[in-house]
Amino acid sequence: MHRYDYIIIGGGIAGTTAAETIRKADSNARIAILEEEKHVLYSRVFLPKYCRNEITREKVMLRSLGDYEKERLDLYTYEKAESIDFVKREVKALSGNIFSYGKLLIASGGSVRASDFEKEFADKIFRLQTLEDAERIRDLVLRNKVNKVLIVGGGFIALEFAGIFLKFEIETSLVIKSKYFWEDYISEAGGVDIAEIFKKKHIEYFTDDEIFKIERTEESGIVVITRNRKKIYADVIALAIGITRNIELGRRVLNIGEGIKVDENLKVKTLPGMEEAGREVYAAGDVIEYFDAFSGKERIIGNWNHSFLTGHIAGTNMAGGSLKFHSTASYSIKSLDQVFTFLGDTDKKWADETIVRRLPLENKYTELFIKNGKLIGAVLINTFQLKPLLTKWIEEGRDLAQIKSALADSDSNLEIL
Ligand SMILES: Cc1cc2nc3c(=O)[nH]c(=O)nc-3n(C[C@H](O)[C@H](O)[C@H](O)COP(=O)(O)OP(=O)(O)OC[C@H]3O[C@@H](n4cnc5c(N)ncnc54)[C@H](O)[C@@H]3O)c2cc1C
């Protein structure tokens, strides 16, 4: 039995930040991080750059073993937490090790959704979530092992994949289930603009379709037959079908939706009758489901700053502080020579209405998400400079009733409204 004051499950940015924050507040505490992967903290955000060969592996690694030693943080790598006994306050690992805790943080992040075809075509399917995934992709693109790739799925990771393959002049196709890209978020006009970007970059683009069957070809490639009976030949498939949260550890005790539900101090919410078992348990990072006071609903989000911030707040509170989490999430990437940004809550179904500001000739697209007369989110394509202003509007709860028609004028200057 390994005894610790604090056990952190997950050594990503949320877990590591929490551990380091606890250490600052409590110099004597015994702190351990259990991490399923074999690495010290590295940046998932830098993985696309690493795949494009724009940075070295050293740049991707954010900590060294010496950093953990210096902070007296016991990092257990290859140590997957298998179950938690919330009553005894013990974590059992797959290795058989048992860790007892005074306080526990679950910062287990997410994993790429499984695909039905993965087992049979493991050699042909590529993901982009871990450092190992990035090494596999680098091997593919830097050694000229592929001429043609099919990306499956929409979202930011699909755009990252496209950016990587285009950099190496690899012929790229993309198939998405929805009628247009980001259909759950943006209006059709935005989908048209994104389709135009793909066209300019010579990305073959299939919408409202999905893989029905995969067959191997004699030339050691594959042919994907889609639901709409299209045949797409490729050397490999790049899977970008989103992530699911690693929530299994909390079942039967914690209140779990799509993520682990937390209050504003990032303490976990429990099932009725489990309050005592859930005491001294916190969660942070991609795995949490929290109430977003700006949009008025519970949300899960996945982004680096959110994970860093919630890690910091959870760590502070575990060590006796009382910080509250309120933040406007944002995710921004540069790919295909465009800057794509999601700000706040961009759930089209939740918003009462959206306002599209579109300047196709300038490649600019902005969509504003409004709920109860207030801004709750925005999608910005090449209009990143609006982010500070719109963040302010979201956080101030600015009433947009008076300026709605001006907002709808794509040429209006938001700074002076
Ligand atoms: C390719 C890529 C590009 C990205 N680009 C951006 C970007 O540009 N901007 C942005 O804001 N965000 C970006 N993100 C998202 C961002 O990286 C994540 O939101 C962030 O890393 C989440 O941090 P986390 O610590 O919550 O979770 P994770 O990074 O997922 O860390 C959780 C850790 O927990 C471990 N774990 C899980 N279960 C267990 C268990 N049972 N026992 C032990 N360990 C366990 C996992 O191995 C993992 O290391 C990107 C992500 C990827 C994959």
The ligand as a Tripos MOL2 file, in Angstrom:
@<TRIPOS>MOLECULE
LIG
   53    58     1     0     0
SMALL
NO_CHARGES

@<TRIPOS>ATOM
      1 C1         -3.6850   16.8730  -31.4060 C.3       1 LIG1
      2 C2         -4.3260   17.7870  -30.4110 C.ar      1 LIG1
      3 C3         -4.2720   19.1540  -30.6210 C.ar      1 LIG1
      4 C4         -4.8680   20.0130  -29.7070 C.ar      1 LIG1
      5 N1         -4.8070   21.3530  -29.9360 N.ar      1 LIG1
      6 C5         -5.3490   22.1930  -29.0530 C.ar      1 LIG1
      7 C6         -5.2570   23.6030  -29.2570 C.ar      1 LIG1
      8 O1         -4.7020   24.0820  -30.2510 O.2       1 LIG1
      9 N2         -5.8030   24.4120  -28.3080 N.ar      1 LIG1
     10 C7         -6.4200   23.9110  -27.1920 C.ar      1 LIG1
     11 O2         -6.8870   24.6940  -26.3660 O.2       1 LIG1
     12 N3         -6.5350   22.5830  -26.9890 N.ar      1 LIG1
     13 C8         -6.0100   21.7160  -27.8830 C.ar      1 LIG1
     14 N4         -6.1150   20.3730  -27.6750 N.ar      1 LIG1
     15 C9         -6.8630   19.8850  -26.5090 C.3       1 LIG1
     16 C10        -5.9870   19.8780  -25.2700 C.3       1 LIG1
     17 O3         -4.7680   19.2750  -25.5530 O.3       1 LIG1
     18 C11        -6.7230   19.1410  -24.1620 C.3       1 LIG1
     19 O4         -7.9070   19.8600  -23.8860 O.3       1 LIG1
     20 C12        -5.8830   19.0210  -22.9020 C.3       1 LIG1
     21 O5         -4.6760   18.3680  -23.1620 O.3       1 LIG1
     22 C13        -6.6550   18.2630  -21.8270 C.3       1 LIG1
     23 O6         -5.8600   18.1560  -20.6910 O.3       1 LIG1
     24 P1         -6.2730   17.1920  -19.4940 P.3       1 LIG1
     25 O7         -5.1290   17.2090  -18.5560 O.co2     1 LIG1
     26 O8         -7.6160   17.5320  -19.0040 O.co2     1 LIG1
     27 O9         -6.4420   15.7640  -20.1650 O.3       1 LIG1
     28 P2         -5.3970   14.8570  -20.9430 P.3       1 LIG1
     29 O10        -4.3780   15.6430  -21.6470 O.co2     1 LIG1
     30 O11        -6.2290   13.9140  -21.7360 O.co2     1 LIG1
     31 O12        -4.6590   14.0780  -19.7770 O.3       1 LIG1
     32 C14        -5.3000   13.0900  -19.0390 C.3       1 LIG1
     33 C15        -4.2790   12.0340  -18.7060 C.3       1 LIG1
     34 O13        -4.8850   11.0760  -17.8650 O.3       1 LIG1
     35 C16        -4.3760    9.8110  -18.1820 C.3       1 LIG1
     36 N5         -5.3520    8.8300  -17.7240 N.ar      1 LIG1
     37 C17        -6.6140    8.6240  -18.1730 C.ar      1 LIG1
     38 N6         -7.2100    7.6470  -17.4810 N.ar      1 LIG1
     39 C18        -6.3080    7.2350  -16.5560 C.ar      1 LIG1
     40 C19        -6.3340    6.2460  -15.5500 C.ar      1 LIG1
     41 N7         -7.4080    5.4870  -15.3460 N.pl3     1 LIG1
     42 N8         -5.2300    6.0770  -14.8010 N.ar      1 LIG1
     43 C20        -4.1140    6.8280  -14.9950 C.ar      1 LIG1
     44 N9         -4.0370    7.7830  -15.9410 N.ar      1 LIG1
     45 C21        -5.1250    7.9810  -16.7080 C.ar      1 LIG1
     46 C22        -4.2080    9.8390  -19.6810 C.3       1 LIG1
     47 O14        -3.2350    8.9160  -20.0970 O.3       1 LIG1
     48 C23        -3.7880   11.2810  -19.9210 C.3       1 LIG1
     49 O15        -2.3990   11.4230  -20.0170 O.3       1 LIG1
     50 C24        -5.5310   19.4900  -28.5730 C.ar      1 LIG1
     51 C25        -5.5880   18.1100  -28.3660 C.ar      1 LIG1
     52 C26        -4.9900   17.2630  -29.2710 C.ar      1 LIG1
     53 C27        -5.0460   15.7780  -29.0380 C.3       1 LIG1
@<TRIPOS>BOND
     1     1     2 1
     2     2     3 ar
     3     2    52 ar
     4     3     4 ar
     5     4     5 ar
     6     4    50 ar
     7     5     6 ar
     8     6     7 ar
     9     6    13 1
    10     7     8 2
    11     7     9 ar
    12     9    10 ar
    13    10    11 2
    14    10    12 ar
    15    12    13 ar
    16    13    14 ar
    17    14    15 1
    18    14    50 ar
    19    15    16 1
    20    16    17 1
    21    16    18 1
    22    18    19 1
    23    18    20 1
    24    20    21 1
    25    20    22 1
    26    22    23 1
    27    23    24 1
    28    24    25 2
    29    24    26 1
    30    24    27 1
    31    27    28 1
    32    28    29 2
    33    28    30 1
    34    28    31 1
    35    31    32 1
    36    32    33 1
    37    33    34 1
    38    33    48 1
    39    34    35 1
    40    35    36 1
    41    35    46 1
    42    36    37 ar
    43    36    45 ar
    44    37    38 ar
    45    38    39 ar
    46    39    40 ar
    47    39    45 ar
    48    40    41 1
    49    40    42 ar
    50    42    43 ar
    51    43    44 ar
    52    44    45 ar
    53    46    47 1
    54    46    48 1
    55    48    49 1
    56    50    51 ar
    57    51    52 ar
    58    52    53 1
@<TRIPOS>SUBSTRUCTURE
     1 LIG1         1 GROUP 0 **** ****
